[in-house]
Amino acid sequence: MKIALLGYGKMGRTIEQLAIQKGHQIVYKSAGTNQEGNLELADIAIEFSIPEAAFANITTCFEHGIPVVCGTTGWLARWDEVLNNCERSNGSLLYASNFSVGVNLFFNLNSYLARLMQPYKDYIPSLEEIHHTQKKDAPSGTAITLAEGILSNSEKSSWELETEDPNKLSIKAIREGDVKGTHIISYTSPIDSLSIKHEAFSREGFALGAILAAEWLPGKKGVFSMKDVLNLK
């Protein structure tokens, strides 16, 4: 498979290394204004750039008829525009806030736990995420996905960073060192606390999941998620 890498930071370089090990070929790389190779040769594009560049990168892939796997977070205010562009161009998009297989199983576990806890109003849910200091968005896209899983099964109206509003889900976003990504969901009552946690040890899990998605997407049309890839619906 011929892959274009849109965004060539730490994730892009990890994806490149593992994709080559799996027998794939990198035919194009871009980072900001720096470009190498030919995008039009690509069978698939993997997009891990920055929020300000993601929309243009995805749109360019649609224009060239290239399926795109996107893992950039922080740009979803333009989600509806992307959906319209995808439909208009008969394109293919697979978006995930996190491509780790473990995290996607964690998403399902989180939603199940939220449904289980819903009748027990003494237990107050909260969410904490920890990432490296270079991460631009806070909370993380993964944390937002987890929050949505809780909100859809609770009476909370929305999420907010470190809020004390009892009607909102509080998210604590911590930035320190070179943390790959830790997410903790807690339910706390006056008498005890229950929590689940996912901790990433390296970027390889995210990269391997993105490659798995890129291997799955060609030949399909429309908008998909890792639930489709892993058959978690």
NORQUI-V782481 format. One record per helix or strand of 2 or more residues. SS is the DSSP state (H for helix, E for strand). FROM is the first residue (numbers start at 1). LEN is the number of residues. Records with the same first field share a line. If there is no record, write none. Layout:
SS: FROM-LEN ; FROM-LEN
//
This chain:
E: 2-5 ; 25-7 ; 34-4 ; 44-4 ; 67-4 ; 92-4 ; 124-8 ; 158-4 ; 168-8 ; 182-7 ; 193-7 ; 222-3
H: 10-12 ; 39-3 ; 51-13 ; 76-13 ; 101-17 ; 141-11 ; 204-14 ; 226-5
//
